Amino acid sequence: MQYRSVNGLVLAEHGMDAADIERELRKRDPLLSLQGWPSLKHGCILWRVVRDAGPDRPPERVYRWQSESGEPYPLSSGLLDGFDRHDRNNSRRDYKSDDEYERERQAELMRQQERDDEAIADDWSFKHGRPLLPRSQSLRIARDKRRAQGEKC
């Protein structure tokens, strides 16, 4: 039981731990299980739902508990709700594997990098040819002296 204060009100939350979520997943399908992977990048555990594919194959990743940008969510019952929405056995929507999500995320990062590079190049390109650099007053005076002496400048 966790307690938190919201605008002066104390709310009690009953969170689910990994064993509770694992039991709920097994009720949905006996081949499902919950796996947690430590992430050094985020400093927390990345939670995934996997389906056992048999003794000769690795388990199939079914659902990842992360945002679209790759930030992991803390373990909660929301994982079960998200799994139910994306479960390909209970849904007509196209199923995306974890690898497809990662490819899409990497492609979006590359597109963003290209947009950033174009913006930087646009900032540094000159709109009307080469810019005229401001000349100092002493340079003008020196040029006027040379012209007065008959030099062409």
C-alpha positions in Angstrom: 0.0 0.0 0.0 1.4 3.3 -1.1 0.3 6.8 0.0 0.7 10.0 -1.8 -0.6 13.5 -1.4 -2.5 15.3 -4.2 -3.6 18.9 -3.5 -3.8 18.2 0.2 -5.7 14.9 -0.2 -4.0 11.7 0.8 -4.7 8.9 -1.7 -4.0 5.3 -1.0 -2.8 3.1 -3.9 -2.6 -0.6 -4.0 0.1 -1.3 -6.5 0.8 -4.7 -8.1 4.1 -6.3 -7.9 5.7 -8.5 -10.5 4.2 -11.7 -9.0 0.7 -10.3 -9.2 1.1 -9.2 -12.7 2.7 -12.6 -13.7 -0.4 -14.4 -12.2 -2.7 -12.1 -14.2 -0.8 -12.8 -17.4 -0.9 -16.5 -16.8 -4.7 -16.3 -16.4 -4.9 -14.7 -19.9 -2.5 -17.3 -21.5 -0.4 -20.0 -19.7 2.5 -19.3 -22.1 2.8 -15.6 -21.1 5.4 -14.4 -18.5 6.8 -11.1 -17.3 10.5 -10.4 -17.8 12.5 -7.5 -16.3 15.8 -6.4 -17.8 18.1 -3.9 -16.0 18.8 -0.8 -18.1 22.0 1.1 -17.4 20.9 3.9 -19.7 17.7 4.6 -17.7 18.8 3.3 -14.3 15.7 1.1 -13.8 14.1 -2.1 -15.0 12.6 -2.5 -18.5 9.5 -4.7 -18.3 8.4 -6.9 -21.1 5.7 -9.6 -21.6 7.0 -12.6 -23.4 5.3 -15.8 -24.8 7.1 -19.1 -24.5 7.8 -20.4 -28.0 9.0 -23.9 -27.1 12.1 -25.5 -25.8 14.2 -25.0 -29.0 13.4 -21.3 -29.5 13.8 -18.2 -27.4 10.6 -16.6 -26.0 8.8 -14.2 -28.3 8.5 -10.6 -27.1 4.8 -9.7 -27.1 4.6 -6.3 -25.3 7.0 -3.8 -24.0 6.1 -1.4 -21.1 7.7 1.7 -22.5 6.7 5.0 -24.0 6.9 5.5 -27.8 10.2 7.4 -27.2 11.7 4.4 -25.3 11.3 5.7 -21.8 10.4 2.8 -19.4 7.3 3.0 -17.3 7.4 1.9 -13.6 5.8 -1.5 -13.0 2.0 -1.2 -12.4 -1.3 -2.7 -13.4 -1.3 -0.4 -16.5 1.0 -3.0 -18.1 -2.0 -5.4 -18.1 -4.3 -2.8 -19.7 -1.7 -2.0 -22.3 -1.1 -5.7 -23.0 -4.9 -6.2 -23.4 -5.1 -3.4 -25.9 -2.2 -4.6 -28.0 -2.6 -8.4 -27.7 -2.7 -9.8 -31.2 -4.9 -12.7 -30.2 -7.6 -10.4 -29.0 -7.3 -7.6 -31.5 -7.8 -7.0 -35.2 -5.1 -4.3 -35.3 -1.7 -4.9 -36.8 0.8 -6.2 -34.3 4.1 -4.5 -34.0 7.0 -6.4 -32.4 9.5 -4.8 -30.1 12.0 -4.8 -32.9 9.6 -2.9 -35.2 9.0 -0.3 -32.5 12.8 0.1 -32.1 13.3 0.4 -35.9 10.6 3.1 -36.1 12.1 4.9 -33.2 15.6 4.9 -34.8 14.1 6.0 -38.1 12.3 8.9 -36.4 15.6 9.9 -34.6 17.4 9.9 -38.0 14.6 12.0 -39.6 14.9 14.4 -36.7 18.7 14.6 -37.1 18.3 15.3 -40.8 15.8 18.1 -40.0 18.2 19.5 -37.5 21.1 19.4 -39.9 19.0 21.1 -42.6 18.1 23.9 -40.1 21.7 24.4 -39.1 22.8 24.5 -42.8 19.9 27.0 -43.5 21.1 29.2 -40.6 24.6 29.3 -41.9 23.9 29.7 -45.6 23.8 33.2 -47.0 20.6 34.3 -48.6 22.0 36.8 -51.2 25.5 35.6 -51.9 28.5 36.4 -49.8 27.9 38.9 -47.1 29.7 42.2 -47.0 31.8 42.4 -44.0 31.7 45.7 -42.1 34.9 47.8 -42.7 36.5 49.8 -40.0 36.9 53.5 -40.2 40.7 53.3 -40.1 40.6 51.1 -43.2 38.6 53.7 -45.0 41.0 56.5 -43.9 44.0 54.5 -45.1 42.4 53.8 -48.4 41.5 57.5 -48.8 45.2 58.4 -48.2 46.4 56.0 -50.8 43.9 57.4 -53.3 45.0 60.9 -52.5 48.6 59.8 -53.3 47.4 58.5 -56.7 47.1 54.8 -56.0 44.2 52.9 -57.4 42.3 51.0 -54.7 
